[in-house]
């Protein structure tokens, strides 16, 4: 029997976390194309503010970076660029984001990325008791304390949230 059958929720992200002895909860749901964090939150009965999006972006030199943002907020690319000392920041095209992260858009986890990238965490996420972030495939979130995520990813905090 393949390990995929034994562990249908195993992804590179969950394997990476397990290999480090990290405790987390898993939350599968029915994925809907273009449903985003709002749909994941609704499907699981979670507050969209606690569902954290993993966004692959790039600076003016096309250097990739990851931004972790509340599901009910948008990223102010102007404020993000200012915070990280870049002239400009913009979202990567989906194919580029997938190449950098190793994950399919809609299922991008901040853990076990294909390419090492700096991770920026919206500072207000740290106020949550638990955050829910993609576990590495569409329709699967994992839950953990925000400070644990911050430490594991060596994330830098930024304040770049805009109301959605």
Secondary structure as the mmCIF struct_conf table of DSSP 4:
data_model
#
loop_
_struct_conf.conf_type_id
_struct_conf.id
_struct_conf.beg_label_comp_id
_struct_conf.beg_label_asym_id
_struct_conf.beg_label_seq_id
_struct_conf.end_label_comp_id
_struct_conf.end_label_asym_id
_struct_conf.end_label_seq_id
HELX_RH_AL_P HELX_RH_AL_P1 UNK A 3 UNK A 6
TURN_TY1_P TURN_TY1_P1 UNK A 8 UNK A 9
HELX_RH_AL_P HELX_RH_AL_P2 UNK A 12 UNK A 19
TURN_TY1_P TURN_TY1_P2 UNK A 20 UNK A 21
STRN STRN1 UNK A 25 UNK A 28
TURN_TY1_P TURN_TY1_P3 UNK A 33 UNK A 34
HELX_RH_AL_P HELX_RH_AL_P3 UNK A 36 UNK A 44
TURN_TY1_P TURN_TY1_P4 UNK A 45 UNK A 45
HELX_RH_3T_P HELX_RH_3T_P1 UNK A 48 UNK A 50
STRN STRN2 UNK A 51 UNK A 59
TURN_TY1_P TURN_TY1_P5 UNK A 60 UNK A 61
STRN STRN3 UNK A 64 UNK A 70
TURN_TY1_P TURN_TY1_P6 UNK A 71 UNK A 72
STRN STRN4 UNK A 73 UNK A 75
HELX_RH_AL_P HELX_RH_AL_P4 UNK A 77 UNK A 84
TURN_TY1_P TURN_TY1_P7 UNK A 85 UNK A 85
BEND BEND1 UNK A 87 UNK A 87
STRN STRN5 UNK A 89 UNK A 91
HELX_LH_PP_P HELX_LH_PP_P1 UNK A 92 UNK A 93
HELX_RH_AL_P HELX_RH_AL_P5 UNK A 94 UNK A 101
BEND BEND2 UNK A 102 UNK A 103
TURN_TY1_P TURN_TY1_P8 UNK A 105 UNK A 106
BEND BEND3 UNK A 107 UNK A 107
BEND BEND4 UNK A 110 UNK A 112
BEND BEND5 UNK A 114 UNK A 115
STRN STRN6 UNK A 118 UNK A 122
HELX_RH_3T_P HELX_RH_3T_P2 UNK A 123 UNK A 127
BEND BEND6 UNK A 128 UNK A 130
STRN STRN7 UNK A 131 UNK A 134
BEND BEND7 UNK A 136 UNK A 137
TURN_TY1_P TURN_TY1_P9 UNK A 138 UNK A 139
STRN STRN8 UNK A 140 UNK A 144
HELX_RH_AL_P HELX_RH_AL_P6 UNK A 146 UNK A 153
TURN_TY1_P TURN_TY1_P10 UNK A 154 UNK A 154
HELX_LH_PP_P HELX_LH_PP_P2 UNK A 155 UNK A 155
STRN STRN9 UNK A 156 UNK A 158
STRN STRN10 UNK A 161 UNK A 163
#
